[in-house]
Amino acid sequence: MAPGKHRVLVVHGPNLNLLGLREPELYGDVRLETIDEGLREAGAALGCAVECRQSNSESEIIGWIHDALEGFDGIVLNPAAYTHTSVAIRDAIAGTGVPTVEVHLTNIHGREDFRRTSLTAPVCLGTIAGFGARSYGLGLRALMDYLKASEPETTQSS
Ligand code: DQA
């Protein structure tokens, strides 16, 4: 894909459609549509088109990761509860090789023991966790930084 024309897929996992209603003391009161809107705006400023999707289905998320090979340069992924359980999502990220940044609203390392293990993090570029809704924007910036740094040098015209 041509420099400056990056496409980023944002994938929200299970129960994130409930943001705003769901345990606001943990996840805040910002709704998913507001996060998505902010990411599209941030993407425009960073020089990428952002498409946001949410699913409660592991199989659908895996399909989207596969599809990203064709249509996207990178993924910002909050696998939600699948972070801690899904070998299949991990294998999809590793198998496609699509550059992926894992994000979490909460600091999963400071919560229950079962949340401290991420099966997906080892095959991602990196993880941003604990900054609430801002984790997504930070993840997008990290991904764009990586993608721009990976672009081939363009030859200077005089
Ligand atoms: C989460 C953390 C997960 O442990 C949890 O299952 C979620 C949300 C987060 O963004 O903090 O659904 O991924």
Residues whose N, C-alpha, C, O or C-beta is under 5 A from the ligand:
A	BS01	DQA	P14 A80 A81 V103 H104 L105 T106 R115
